[in-house]
């Protein structure tokens, strides 16, 4: 994969922030449930994993942007 330009990195960070916020809302919705089925528990764990991956990617891109400045 080729290197992203500064503008592309900023757009990707913005997209990842939106994705992270949406996943956070889903995790919170699961947390508010009194009881979760095994399927819900698996879905919640998957949301948490995806949320962490988005956060890690945002951090990685931000560090690259900081180095470019």
C-alpha positions in Angstrom: 0.0 0.0 0.0 1.3 3.4 -0.9 1.9 6.1 1.7 -1.1 8.4 2.4 -0.8 12.1 1.9 -1.4 14.5 4.8 -4.9 15.3 3.6 -5.7 11.6 3.2 -4.5 10.9 6.7 -6.6 13.7 8.2 -9.7 12.3 6.3 -9.0 8.8 7.5 -8.6 10.0 11.1 -12.0 11.8 10.8 -13.6 8.7 9.5 -12.1 6.6 12.2 -13.3 9.0 14.9 -16.8 8.6 13.5 -16.5 4.8 13.5 -15.1 4.8 17.0 -17.9 6.9 18.3 -20.5 4.7 16.6 -18.9 1.6 18.1 -18.7 3.3 21.5 -22.5 3.9 21.4 -23.1 0.3 20.5 -20.9 -0.9 23.4 -22.8 1.5 25.8 -26.1 0.1 24.5 -25.0 -3.4 25.4 -23.8 -2.2 28.8 -27.2 -0.8 29.5 -28.9 -4.2 28.9 -29.9 -6.0 32.1 -29.3 -9.4 30.4 -27.3 -10.3 27.3 -27.7 -13.4 25.2 -24.5 -15.2 24.3 -24.9 -13.7 20.8 -25.1 -10.2 22.3 -22.0 -10.9 24.4 -20.1 -12.0 21.3 -21.3 -8.9 19.4 -20.3 -6.6 22.3 -16.8 -8.2 22.4 -16.5 -7.7 18.6 -17.5 -4.1 18.9 -14.9 -3.5 21.6 -12.2 -5.1 19.4 -13.2 -3.0 16.4 -13.2 0.1 18.6 -9.7 -0.7 19.9 -8.5 -1.2 16.3 -9.9 2.1 15.2 -8.3 3.9 18.2 -4.9 2.2 17.4 -5.1 3.2 13.7 -6.0 6.8 14.7 -3.1 7.0 17.0 -0.8 5.6 14.3 -1.9 8.1 11.7 -1.7 11.0 14.2 1.8 10.1 15.1 2.7 10.0 11.3 1.1 13.4 10.9 3.0 14.8 13.9 6.3 13.6 12.4 5.4 15.3 9.1 4.9 18.7 10.7 
